[in-house]
Amino acid sequence: MGIFQSLNITSSGLTTQRLRMDVISSNIANMDTTRAEDNGESWEPYKRKMVVTAPENQKFSSYLKSAMKPTTNIGSGVKVTKITEDTSPFKLVYNPMHPDADDNGYVKYPNVDPLKEMVDLMSSTRAYEANVTAFNASKGMLMKALELGK
């Protein structure tokens, strides 16, 4: 393990959680957007987006090394693999006066639940704070190691 590996792992977590917060903010900002995509015939509402993450190093050699030396099972950070759209159905609200109402008077609203988004935002914020704490602890240990050489 390199001297800066803990900082690299923590910084990958910080970057991932910041992206999660950005996507959640976009979901909250667009929760009333009824015209986000033009599918040719009509407009579709905004679709909720979600961040998919995975461990940073998923190569065969990393699994082989961890199997051969189980005591050195050290993580390698996290990465965002993709940003997907939620496939849950849109919310239908009866409002015949709305310009996007269908023939029956229903308007399709995005599948964004503000409660779910706030819970995800709190989770992401806590994870970000934990990564900041781990980063500062690693930085403090490295600074103390440098002071030993004086």
C-alpha positions in Angstrom: 0.0 0.0 0.0 1.4 3.4 -1.0 1.6 6.3 1.4 -1.1 8.3 -0.5 -3.5 5.4 -1.2 -5.8 6.3 1.7 -6.0 9.9 0.3 -6.8 8.6 -3.2 -9.5 6.2 -1.9 -11.1 9.0 0.1 -10.9 11.5 -2.7 -12.7 9.0 -5.0 -15.5 8.8 -2.4 -15.7 12.6 -2.2 -16.0 12.9 -6.0 -18.7 10.2 -6.1 -20.8 11.7 -3.4 -20.5 15.2 -4.9 -21.8 13.8 -8.2 -24.7 12.0 -6.3 -25.6 15.4 -4.7 -25.5 17.1 -8.1 -27.9 14.5 -9.6 -30.2 14.7 -6.6 -30.3 18.5 -6.9 -31.2 18.1 -10.6 -34.0 15.7 -9.7 -35.4 18.2 -7.1 -35.1 21.1 -9.5 -37.0 19.3 -12.2 -39.7 17.7 -10.1 -42.4 19.9 -11.8 -41.0 19.8 -15.4 -43.6 18.3 -17.7 -41.7 19.0 -20.9 -38.2 17.5 -20.7 -38.0 15.2 -23.8 -39.6 15.4 -27.2 -40.5 11.9 -28.3 -41.7 13.0 -31.7 -45.4 13.2 -31.1 -45.6 14.8 -27.6 -43.5 15.9 -24.7 -42.4 13.5 -21.9 -41.9 14.7 -18.3 -38.5 14.7 -16.7 -37.3 11.2 -15.6 -35.6 10.8 -12.2 -32.0 10.0 -12.5 -29.9 7.7 -10.2 -26.2 7.2 -9.8 -24.8 3.7 -10.0 -21.4 3.1 -8.3 -19.0 0.2 -8.1 -15.6 -0.6 -6.6 -12.8 1.2 -8.5 -10.6 -1.8 -9.2 -12.5 -4.8 -10.6 -9.7 -6.4 -12.6 -9.0 -10.1 -12.3 -5.5 -9.4 -11.0 -6.9 -7.6 -8.0 -9.1 -10.5 -7.1 -6.2 -12.9 -7.6 -3.9 -10.9 -5.4 -6.5 -10.6 -2.6 -7.2 -14.4 -2.8 -3.4 -15.2 -2.5 -2.8 -12.7 0.3 -6.1 -12.4 2.3 -4.5 -10.3 5.0 -3.8 -7.5 2.5 -7.4 -7.0 1.4 -7.3 -3.2 0.9 -10.0 -1.3 -1.0 -9.2 0.8 -4.0 -11.9 3.4 -4.0 -15.2 3.8 -5.8 -16.3 5.0 -9.2 -19.5 6.0 -10.9 -20.3 3.4 -13.6 -23.4 5.1 -15.0 -26.3 7.5 -14.4 -29.6 5.7 -15.0 -33.1 6.8 -15.4 -35.8 5.6 -13.0 -38.4 3.4 -14.8 -41.2 4.0 -12.3 -44.4 5.4 -13.8 -45.1 9.1 -14.0 -47.5 10.8 -11.6 -50.9 11.6 -13.1 -52.6 14.7 -11.9 -56.0 15.8 -13.0 -55.8 19.4 -14.3 -57.7 19.9 -17.6 -56.6 23.5 -17.8 -52.9 22.6 -18.0 -51.4 23.0 -21.5 -49.9 19.5 -21.2 -53.1 17.7 -20.2 -54.2 14.7 -22.3 -57.7 14.2 -23.7 -58.9 13.0 -20.3 -57.5 16.0 -18.5 -54.6 14.3 -16.8 -51.1 15.7 -16.8 -48.0 13.5 -16.5 -45.6 14.8 -13.8 -42.1 13.5 -13.2 -41.5 10.4 -11.1 -39.5 12.4 -8.6 -40.5 11.9 -5.0 -39.2 14.9 -2.9 -39.1 12.8 0.3 -37.0 10.1 -1.4 -34.7 12.7 -2.8 -34.2 14.4 0.6 -33.4 11.1 2.2 -30.9 10.3 -0.6 -29.4 13.8 -0.2 -29.0 13.4 3.5 -27.3 10.0 3.0 -25.0 11.4 0.4 -24.1 14.4 2.6 -23.3 12.1 5.6 -21.1 9.9 3.3 -19.3 13.1 2.1 -18.7 14.3 5.6 -17.4 10.8 6.6 -15.0 10.9 3.7 -13.8 14.4 4.7 -13.2 13.2 8.2 -11.2 10.2 6.9 -9.2 12.5 4.6 -8.4 14.8 7.4 -7.3 11.9 9.6 -5.0 10.5 6.9 -3.6 14.0 6.3 -3.0 14.4 10.0 -1.2 11.1 10.3 1.0 11.9 7.3 1.9 15.3 8.9 2.8 13.6 12.1 5.0 11.2 10.2 6.8 14.1 8.6 7.4 15.7 12.0 9.1 12.6 13.2 11.9 13.2 10.8 12.8 16.6 12.4 
